[in-house]
Amino acid sequence: QVQLVESGGGLVQAGGSLRLSCAASGSIFSINAMGWYRQAPGNQRELVAAFRSGGSSNYADSVKGRFTISRDNAKNTVYLQMNNLKPEDTAVYHCNMVPPRGAYWGQGTQVTVSS
């Protein structure tokens, strides 16, 4: 059974940075097909960053130029470097496959950006 554990969230002032981690364990699958999602209160969950075939990545327009997704295949871990954070980035962040698999959702990690 696959388990995804997110960490690295916290409270940060606007303009600050955080790096999120997603450690994957369980049945063999490729972290190369994963992405980061976020859900703010009252909003739908959105995909903010994902790996693409060929080594490139996709980003939501709202985070482009500020967020960077990366991975360490040896550690089965996916990262999200978030720079120049804005209050509108406040949300619970999750990692999952793209498209997501319902059984893989973990607890996520809370990111709160104060103005």
C-alpha atoms as one frame of an Amber mdcrd trajectory, in Angstrom:
protein
   0.000   0.000   0.000   1.309   3.419  -0.953   1.813   6.006   1.741   2.616
   9.654   1.091   3.792  11.799   3.991   4.062  15.532   3.516   6.110  17.799
   5.762   7.796  21.180   5.847   4.835  23.494   6.170   4.544  26.269   8.686
   3.855  29.919   9.322   5.895  32.387   7.296   5.692  36.068   6.497   4.922
  37.266   3.010   8.064  37.187   0.907   9.483  34.256   2.816  10.313  30.737
   1.675   9.484  27.173   2.609  10.493  23.798   1.242   7.936  21.028   1.389
   8.830  17.342   1.277   6.761  14.340   0.273   8.149  10.957   1.265   6.658
   8.036  -0.660   6.647   4.463   0.564   4.853   1.229  -0.180   4.159  -0.422
  -3.513   6.509   0.475  -6.289   5.404   3.408  -8.406   7.143   6.282 -10.049
   7.542   9.578  -8.279   8.247  10.973 -11.737   4.485  11.096 -12.263   3.679
  13.065  -9.134   2.702  16.609  -8.363   1.812  19.007  -5.589  -1.747  20.106
  -4.898  -3.161  22.649  -2.501  -6.546  23.404  -1.025  -7.476  26.608   0.733
 -10.612  26.845   2.897 -13.682  27.210   0.713 -11.729  26.488  -2.465 -11.359
  23.443  -4.639  -8.123  21.525  -4.587  -5.796  22.696  -7.343  -2.675  21.277
  -8.911   0.169  23.756  -8.474   3.201  21.841  -9.770   3.824  18.569 -11.567
   6.512  16.696 -13.406   6.180  16.219 -17.141   7.720  13.559 -19.306  11.111
  14.546 -20.623  12.224  16.134 -17.381  10.296  19.406 -17.510   7.637  20.599
 -15.085   4.265  22.318 -15.181   3.155  25.069 -12.828  -0.070  26.869 -12.141
   0.063  30.441 -13.367  -0.338  31.706  -9.814   2.957  30.105  -8.692   5.020
  30.206 -11.862   8.431  31.719 -11.227   8.102  31.290  -7.455   7.670  27.530
  -6.893   9.961  24.734  -8.047   9.196  21.025  -7.956  12.063  18.559  -7.696
  12.687  14.973  -6.684  15.245  12.586  -5.251  14.541   9.181  -6.783  16.983
   7.451  -4.439  14.970   8.687  -1.479  11.568   8.368  -3.170  10.943  11.954
  -2.149   9.396  14.886  -3.974  10.036  18.488  -2.951   8.360  21.834  -3.489
  10.528  24.895  -3.024   8.320  27.908  -2.459   9.828  31.376  -2.653   8.348
  34.852  -2.399   5.311  33.437  -0.640   2.077  35.419  -0.690  -0.925  35.323
   1.665  -2.943  33.717  -1.142  -0.574  30.735  -1.005  -2.071  29.831   2.370
  -3.480  26.312   2.049  -2.991  22.677   2.932  -0.480  21.203   0.507  -0.605
  17.575  -0.624   1.392  15.441  -2.989  -0.184  12.755  -5.166  -0.017  11.199
  -8.576  -1.136  13.217 -11.591  -4.038  12.612 -12.023  -4.505  11.934  -8.322
  -5.438   8.603  -6.787  -7.979   8.867  -4.031  -6.389   6.248  -1.821  -3.062
   8.087  -1.829  -4.159  11.337  -0.180  -2.198  11.942   3.000  -2.813  14.488
   5.721  -0.951  17.203   3.891   1.056  20.010   5.396  -0.348  23.410   6.330
   1.249  26.509   4.867   0.186  29.833   6.330   1.520  33.089   4.926   0.941
  36.234   6.956   0.817  39.675   5.385
